[in-house]
């Protein structure tokens, strides 16, 4: 049963994440074709993560009380519908509404899938199970842009939206027919939501996930601008981004197993220090080889910190309600993914491209410092879970 649940959800999340990633590189172009200004392009990108971030805690709490499968199925159905609505979006405002709908739909998919995996992971093996599972997300993120660019080049942008919808429908059919409802959430009454949020240990887990995603988002959005400024072409930029994500994806399982045996807090701290340092070093990389090597190191940082952070959250999920905790974790991730590009964009306008990476690095390293101080001085409960 565990293998079946894992396999079904792994494939479904790989497909839906790849679907979102198929259109992400094309959204700015599509937005411009509808007459979007720079501000509106930013709003179109942000609409997805804002909607997802707002609704993931709600989705998680509902699944703790009423079961996970029905909400995942509903989320996949809405995801599939939204995919085809892109084609029908006649203006910028309708496109923003579609992005809000799809962000809402994904709030009921990936976070609840992670909660499912947290449910079935044996005690002290949370890192191995969730680390392996998160590979599906990073592989989807890495494969999507290549597929989207190819479909747009040889056919039309609508082909990318159709492909995203087809992947959503396939995932919906797979989950509906093959995923069992385990009912594990009913074995223990979930903790009240406000009580979960007040838990300082959980606050620290959410803080560092926000800092991590803030850094990754700011880097991913503005790396292409820097790369083109030093003479790289779009193919080279694609190789850099794909290899970065691939390293993170392929090492998730290995570092997840390490997180089960070693100090998760230290893995989180070291991983994010590497992330902050590599972002700070980007303006010093002056050619393709140097930038590629730096991104491989950055991929390693995600592989080191993310499984440990997720495993730590899963331990508290088993205490308070897996859906609620994973919903909060994903909301924190979405918050960083929203704030990173928006703040970095303001810094770009005020201080230039180099300072984007400097300030983004400072946020990541500052988050590490606060996380370290809190875990060292104020919270024995969090340290005890490692």
C-alpha positions as CSV (number, residue, x, y, z in Angstrom):
1,X,0.0,0.0,0.0
2,X,2.8,2.4,0.8
3,X,4.5,1.8,-2.5
4,X,1.2,2.3,-4.4
5,X,0.5,5.6,-2.6
6,X,4.0,6.8,-3.2
7,X,4.1,5.8,-6.9
8,X,0.7,7.4,-7.7
9,X,1.5,10.7,-6.0
10,X,5.1,10.8,-7.3
11,X,3.8,10.6,-10.9
12,X,0.9,13.0,-10.4
13,X,3.1,15.7,-8.8
14,X,5.8,15.2,-11.4
15,X,3.2,15.7,-14.2
16,X,1.5,18.7,-12.6
17,X,4.7,20.5,-11.7
18,X,6.0,19.9,-15.2
19,X,2.8,21.4,-16.5
20,X,3.2,24.6,-14.5
21,X,6.9,24.8,-15.6
22,X,6.0,24.3,-19.2
23,X,4.3,27.7,-19.3
24,X,6.4,29.7,-16.8
25,X,9.1,30.7,-19.3
26,X,6.4,31.7,-21.8
27,X,4.2,33.8,-19.5
28,X,6.0,37.1,-19.9
29,X,5.8,36.7,-23.7
30,X,2.1,35.7,-23.5
31,X,1.3,38.6,-21.1
32,X,2.9,41.1,-23.4
33,X,0.9,39.8,-26.4
34,X,-2.2,40.7,-24.3
35,X,-0.9,44.3,-23.7
36,X,0.5,43.8,-20.2
37,X,2.8,46.5,-18.8
38,X,5.8,45.6,-16.7
39,X,3.7,46.0,-13.5
40,X,1.0,43.8,-14.8
41,X,3.5,41.1,-15.8
42,X,4.7,41.1,-12.2
43,X,1.1,40.8,-11.0
44,X,0.5,37.9,-13.4
45,X,3.4,36.0,-12.0
46,X,2.6,36.9,-8.4
47,X,-1.1,36.0,-8.7
48,X,-0.3,32.3,-8.8
49,X,1.9,32.2,-5.7
50,X,-0.2,34.6,-3.7
51,X,-3.3,32.4,-4.3
52,X,-1.5,29.2,-3.6
53,X,0.1,30.7,-0.4
54,X,-3.2,31.9,1.0
55,X,-5.1,28.6,0.5
56,X,-2.5,25.9,1.3
57,X,-3.0,26.2,5.1
58,X,-6.8,26.0,4.6
59,X,-6.4,23.0,2.3
60,X,-4.1,21.2,4.8
61,X,-6.5,21.8,7.7
62,X,-9.5,20.6,5.7
63,X,-7.7,17.4,4.7
64,X,-6.8,16.7,8.3
65,X,-10.5,16.7,9.2
66,X,-12.1,15.2,6.1
67,X,-9.5,13.1,4.2
68,X,-6.9,14.0,1.6
69,X,-8.0,12.3,-1.6
70,X,-11.2,14.1,-2.3
71,X,-9.4,17.5,-2.1
72,X,-6.5,16.4,-4.3
73,X,-9.0,15.2,-6.9
74,X,-10.9,18.5,-6.7
75,X,-7.6,20.4,-7.0
76,X,-6.5,18.4,-10.1
77,X,-9.9,19.0,-11.7
78,X,-9.6,22.8,-11.2
79,X,-6.0,22.7,-12.3
80,X,-7.0,21.0,-15.6
81,X,-9.8,23.4,-16.2
82,X,-7.6,26.4,-15.5
83,X,-5.0,25.1,-18.0
84,X,-7.4,25.4,-20.9
85,X,-8.8,28.7,-19.7
86,X,-5.4,30.3,-20.5
87,X,-6.3,30.0,-24.2
88,X,-9.6,31.8,-23.6
89,X,-8.1,34.7,-21.6
90,X,-8.8,37.7,-23.9
91,X,-7.1,40.4,-21.7
92,X,-4.7,40.9,-18.9
93,X,-7.4,40.9,-16.2
94,X,-8.8,37.6,-17.2
95,X,-5.3,36.2,-17.3
96,X,-4.8,37.3,-13.7
97,X,-8.0,35.5,-12.7
98,X,-6.9,32.3,-14.4
99,X,-3.6,32.5,-12.6
100,X,-5.4,33.0,-9.3
101,X,-7.6,29.9,-10.0
102,X,-4.6,27.8,-10.9
103,X,-2.8,28.9,-7.8
104,X,-5.9,28.0,-5.7
105,X,-6.0,24.6,-7.4
106,X,-2.4,23.7,-6.7
107,X,-2.9,24.5,-3.0
108,X,-5.0,21.4,-2.9
109,X,-2.5,19.2,-4.7
110,X,1.2,19.3,-3.9
111,X,0.8,20.2,-0.2
112,X,-1.7,17.4,0.4
113,X,0.4,15.0,-1.5
114,X,3.3,15.8,0.8
115,X,1.0,15.3,3.8
116,X,0.0,11.8,2.3
117,X,3.7,10.9,2.1
118,X,4.3,12.2,5.6
119,X,1.4,10.0,6.8
120,X,2.9,6.8,5.4
121,X,6.6,7.6,6.3
122,X,7.8,5.4,9.2
123,X,9.1,7.1,12.3
124,X,12.7,8.4,11.8
125,X,12.4,7.8,8.0
126,X,10.6,11.1,7.2
127,X,13.7,12.5,5.5
128,X,14.1,9.5,3.2
129,X,10.5,9.3,2.2
130,X,9.9,13.1,1.7
131,X,13.3,13.6,0.2
132,X,12.7,11.0,-2.4
133,X,9.2,12.4,-3.0
134,X,10.3,16.0,-3.5
135,X,12.4,14.8,-6.4
136,X,9.2,14.7,-8.4
137,X,8.8,18.5,-8.0
138,X,12.3,19.4,-8.9
139,X,12.3,17.0,-11.9
140,X,9.1,18.6,-13.1
141,X,10.5,22.1,-12.7
142,X,13.6,21.1,-14.7
143,X,11.8,19.3,-17.5
144,X,8.9,21.7,-18.0
145,X,10.8,24.7,-19.6
146,X,12.4,22.5,-22.2
147,X,9.1,21.0,-23.2
148,X,7.3,24.4,-23.2
149,X,10.0,26.1,-25.3
150,X,9.9,23.2,-27.8
151,X,6.1,23.2,-28.2
152,X,6.1,27.0,-28.6
153,X,8.9,26.9,-31.2
154,X,7.4,24.1,-33.4
155,X,3.7,24.7,-32.9
156,X,2.1,27.6,-31.0
157,X,1.9,28.9,-27.4
158,X,-1.5,27.3,-27.1
159,X,0.1,23.9,-27.5
160,X,1.9,24.5,-24.2
161,X,-1.4,25.2,-22.5
162,X,-3.0,22.1,-24.0
163,X,-0.1,20.0,-22.9
164,X,-0.4,21.4,-19.3
165,X,-4.1,20.5,-19.4
166,X,-3.5,17.0,-20.7
167,X,-1.0,16.4,-17.9
168,X,-3.6,17.6,-15.4
169,X,-6.3,15.3,-16.8
170,X,-3.9,12.3,-16.8
171,X,-3.0,13.0,-13.2
172,X,-6.7,13.4,-12.2
173,X,-7.5,10.0,-13.8
174,X,-4.5,8.3,-12.1
175,X,-5.3,9.7,-8.6
176,X,-9.1,9.0,-8.9
177,X,-8.6,5.4,-10.0
178,X,-5.5,4.4,-8.1
179,X,-5.0,6.4,-4.9
180,X,-6.5,4.9,-1.8
181,X,-7.9,7.1,1.0
182,X,-5.9,5.9,4.0
183,X,-7.9,7.6,6.7
184,X,-4.8,8.1,8.8
185,X,-5.8,11.6,9.6
186,X,-8.7,10.3,11.6
187,X,-6.6,8.4,14.1
188,X,-5.8,11.5,16.1
189,X,-7.7,14.8,16.3
190,X,-5.7,17.5,14.6
191,X,-4.4,20.4,16.7
192,X,-6.2,23.7,16.6
193,X,-4.8,25.9,13.8
194,X,-3.9,28.8,16.0
195,X,-2.1,26.5,18.4
196,X,0.1,25.2,15.6
197,X,1.0,28.7,14.4
198,X,1.9,29.7,18.0
199,X,4.4,26.8,18.2
200,X,7.8,28.5,18.1
201,X,9.5,25.4,16.7
202,X,7.1,25.5,13.7
203,X,7.6,29.3,13.3
204,X,11.3,28.6,12.9
205,X,10.8,25.9,10.4
206,X,8.6,28.3,8.4
207,X,11.0,31.2,8.7
208,X,13.9,29.2,7.2
209,X,11.7,27.8,4.4
210,X,10.7,31.4,3.5
211,X,14.3,32.5,3.5
212,X,15.3,29.6,1.2
213,X,12.5,30.2,-1.3
214,X,13.1,34.0,-1.2
215,X,16.7,33.4,-2.3
216,X,15.9,30.8,-4.9
217,X,13.1,32.9,-6.5
218,X,15.1,36.1,-6.6
219,X,18.0,34.2,-8.2
220,X,15.9,32.3,-10.8
221,X,14.1,35.4,-12.0
222,X,17.1,37.6,-12.4
223,X,19.8,35.2,-13.4
224,X,18.8,35.3,-17.1
225,X,19.3,39.1,-17.0
226,X,22.8,38.8,-15.6
227,X,23.7,35.9,-17.9
228,X,22.8,37.8,-21.0
229,X,24.7,40.8,-19.7
230,X,27.9,38.7,-19.8
231,X,27.2,37.3,-23.3
232,X,25.5,34.0,-22.6
233,X,22.7,32.9,-25.0
234,X,19.3,31.4,-24.0
235,X,20.4,27.8,-24.6
236,X,23.3,28.3,-22.1
237,X,20.9,29.9,-19.6
238,X,18.6,26.9,-20.0
239,X,21.4,24.4,-19.4
240,X,22.4,26.3,-16.2
241,X,18.9,26.4,-14.8
242,X,18.2,22.7,-15.6
243,X,21.4,21.4,-14.1
244,X,20.9,23.5,-11.0
245,X,17.4,21.9,-10.5
246,X,18.6,18.5,-11.5
247,X,21.4,18.4,-8.9
248,X,18.8,19.4,-6.2
249,X,16.4,16.7,-7.5
250,X,18.8,13.8,-7.9
251,X,20.3,14.3,-4.4
252,X,17.1,14.7,-2.5
253,X,16.8,11.0,-1.6
254,X,20.5,10.7,-0.5
255,X,20.4,13.8,1.8
256,X,16.9,12.8,3.0
257,X,18.4,9.6,4.3
258,X,21.2,11.6,5.9
259,X,18.7,13.9,7.6
260,X,17.1,10.8,9.3
261,X,20.4,9.9,10.9
262,X,22.1,13.3,11.5
263,X,21.4,16.7,12.8
264,X,18.7,18.3,10.7
265,X,19.2,21.7,12.0
266,X,22.9,21.7,11.1
267,X,22.0,20.5,7.6
268,X,19.5,23.3,7.2
269,X,22.0,25.9,8.4
270,X,24.9,24.7,6.2
271,X,22.7,24.3,3.1
272,X,21.4,27.9,3.4
273,X,24.8,29.3,4.1
274,X,26.0,27.8,0.8
275,X,22.9,29.2,-0.9
276,X,23.5,32.7,0.4
277,X,27.2,32.6,-0.5
278,X,26.6,31.4,-4.0
279,X,24.0,34.1,-4.7
280,X,26.4,36.7,-3.4
281,X,29.1,35.3,-5.8
282,X,27.1,35.5,-9.0
283,X,28.3,39.0,-10.0
284,X,31.9,37.7,-9.9
285,X,31.2,35.0,-12.4
286,X,32.2,36.2,-15.9
287,X,31.7,33.3,-18.2
288,X,29.5,30.2,-18.9
289,X,31.8,27.7,-17.2
290,X,32.1,29.7,-14.0
291,X,28.4,30.4,-13.7
292,X,27.6,26.7,-14.4
293,X,30.0,25.5,-11.7
294,X,28.5,28.0,-9.2
295,X,25.0,26.8,-10.0
296,X,26.0,23.2,-9.5
297,X,27.1,24.2,-6.0
298,X,23.8,26.0,-5.5
299,X,21.9,22.9,-6.5
300,X,23.8,21.0,-3.8
301,X,22.7,23.6,-1.2
302,X,19.0,22.8,-1.9
303,X,19.7,19.1,-1.8
304,X,21.2,19.6,1.6
305,X,18.7,21.9,3.3
306,X,15.3,21.1,1.8
307,X,14.9,17.4,2.8
308,X,16.0,18.2,6.3
309,X,13.6,21.1,6.6
310,X,10.7,19.0,5.2
311,X,11.6,16.0,7.5
312,X,11.6,18.3,10.5
313,X,8.1,19.6,9.5
314,X,6.9,16.1,9.0
315,X,7.8,15.2,12.6
316,X,5.6,18.0,13.9
317,X,2.9,17.1,11.3
318,X,2.6,13.7,13.1
319,X,1.9,15.6,16.3
320,X,-0.4,18.4,15.1
321,X,-1.9,17.2,11.8
322,X,0.2,16.5,8.7
323,X,-2.0,18.4,6.3
324,X,-2.0,21.6,8.5
325,X,1.8,21.6,9.0
326,X,2.5,20.8,5.3
327,X,0.0,23.5,4.3
328,X,1.8,26.1,6.4
329,X,5.2,24.9,5.0
330,X,4.0,25.3,1.5
331,X,2.5,28.7,2.3
332,X,5.8,29.8,3.6
333,X,7.5,28.6,0.4
334,X,4.9,30.5,-1.7
335,X,5.5,33.6,0.4
336,X,9.2,33.5,-0.4
337,X,8.6,32.8,-4.0
338,X,6.3,35.9,-4.2
339,X,8.4,38.3,-2.1
340,X,11.7,37.4,-3.6
341,X,11.1,38.6,-7.2
342,X,9.0,41.6,-6.1
343,X,11.6,42.9,-3.7
344,X,14.4,42.1,-6.1
345,X,12.6,43.9,-8.8
346,X,12.4,47.1,-6.7
347,X,16.1,46.7,-5.9
348,X,16.9,46.4,-9.6
349,X,15.1,49.7,-10.3
350,X,16.8,51.5,-7.4
351,X,20.3,50.1,-7.2
352,X,21.1,47.9,-10.3
353,X,21.4,44.3,-11.1
354,X,24.5,43.5,-8.9
355,X,22.7,44.7,-5.8
356,X,19.8,42.3,-6.5
357,X,22.1,39.4,-5.7
358,X,23.8,41.2,-2.8
359,X,20.5,42.0,-1.0
360,X,18.9,38.6,-1.8
361,X,22.0,36.9,-0.3
362,X,21.7,39.1,2.8
363,X,18.0,38.0,3.3
364,X,19.0,34.3,3.1
365,X,22.0,34.7,5.4
366,X,19.9,36.8,7.8
367,X,17.3,34.1,7.9
368,X,20.0,31.5,8.7
369,X,21.3,33.7,11.6
370,X,17.9,34.1,13.1
371,X,17.1,30.4,12.7
372,X,20.4,29.5,14.4
373,X,19.9,31.9,17.3
374,X,16.4,30.7,18.0
375,X,17.2,27.0,17.8
376,X,20.3,27.5,20.0
377,X,18.8,29.8,22.7
378,X,15.1,29.5,22.8
379,X,13.8,26.2,21.6
380,X,15.0,22.8,23.0
381,X,11.9,21.2,21.5
382,X,13.1,21.8,17.9
383,X,16.6,20.6,18.7
384,X,15.2,17.4,20.3
385,X,13.5,16.3,17.1
386,X,16.8,16.0,15.3
